């Protein structure tokens, strides 16, 4: 089982700032099948990024994903008020899929 | 429009069983792999099972292996999760997902005496 470790656990930023969220895998992720999700309280997760760097349909271009192998990053340029939420990375490249524990992006 | 609607959640005693359903529409169900993901109250996301489009490859997280059974009924465009020997720690919102792209709104399962 690939363990995903997200850091930091909490990111305190102001609107307009840039957020960088990290996700480290215990083994290389096959075909860079790494996704990022955003989740707000009481809502289902929403897909932001798949294949490590491809934005999902309808996702603003201030969201970008990068990385390969075992190190991945989600960058949110110019935080908007609606971006303050929980973010999860997800490995779907192996038969046993896993999620990271999440990074909370909160308003400073 | 892709739609996934889970049902079947509720309150059950430890050791009991429950069968979750996920009714889908808006896409060719038989062509897609599906998953079940759960989220305990106040906790993170936990992937629990996967089924490929043909239904001949099914995988489970260790936490549910041997207790949960995932299946699909392509003519009915539906996904199922049979949950047996339920434990208190299985209490969560259960989501069905189409690959990684689409999620239902979830159904709440509470295991308590």
Interface residues (C-beta under 8 A of the other chain):
Chain A: X1 X35 X37 X39 X44 X45 X46 X47 X50 X56 X88 X90 X92 X95 X96 X97 X98 X99 X100 X101 X102
Chain B: X35 X37 X44 X45 X46 X47 X50 X57 X59 X61 X62 X95 X99 X100 X101 X102 X103 X104 X105 X106
